[in-house]
Amino acid sequence: RRGIITQGTAARGRPAEVRVIDRFGNAHHLRAEPLRDDETLTQGTEVMVLRDRRSGTYVLIGLSD
């Protein structure tokens, strides 16, 4: 799902809050870190949110326009 970082700056070891909208239109807030170790994503960045089933966490990929 696509989401927006609403609070904080996401970096490895420092998750940020991300808002995603589910298929029913409900907003959910979760904490996630970038997929890449060298990436930093700031507040307001549009991201793709993926679930890492191995670790049970969410990871982010920054989307550019």
Buried (B, 14 or more C-beta within 10 A) or exposed (E): BEBBBEEBBBBEEEBBBBBBEEEEEEEEEBBBBBBEEEBBBEEEBEBBBBEEEEEEBBBBEBEEE
